[in-house]
Amino acid sequence: MEIIWYLDRGAALVAYPALYIAVLTGILYTARSFGPLYRLARKIHIEVSVFAMLVTLLHGVLGVLDTWFIVTGSAPQPAYSTTYLLAGVVVGVGALQVLVVAVLGFLDAQRFDRPWGPQVVHAFAYGGFAFATIHAVAIGTDVAGLIRPVFGPAIAFLAYVLLLRLLVASGRLSTPATTKQ
């Protein structure tokens, strides 16, 4: 059963950075003012997002299986309580559900004719990423030492890029490429 835990953790350690890059490239995807980053995002966003979702699904399946083994006594109890483990699983399942809804909305061929256009799909994706971040911080015991030095600044950077994009899009901030002379 230990192999399931290793596969689960490995999938998680690949899924979260992939989700992070998917969110970052998603923010940059329609922001021409970011120049080369915009062009790079246009090239890789969909592929990175699909990869991130597949690895996240793998992590979800393995995580549920690992939790089942722990709850039934087939695998050793983690260093924290079962209640804490189950709370982390619930948050993870919530993240997975929101991300799956976003993906299904994206895959719907008639999504532009329905109420869930790109803004709604991406709102679900951002919500799923927020849940995934909470899940990673709460239950990712093997990355606990990275929470302050890595997670905090990484999330702050995403918030900064999103705010910058929103300010440029609203016209409240101009970039050198859009400055009137």
Secondary structure, 3 states (H helix, E strand, C coil): CHHHHHHHHHHHHHHHHHHHHHHHHHHHCCCHHHCHHHHHHHHHHHHHHHHHHHHHHHHHHHHHHHHHHHHCCCCCCCCCCHHHHHHHHHHHHHHHHHHHHHHHHHHCCCHHHCCCCHHHHHHHHHHHHHHHHHHHHHHCHHHHHHHHHHHHHHHHHHHHHHHHHHHHHHCCCCCCCCCCC
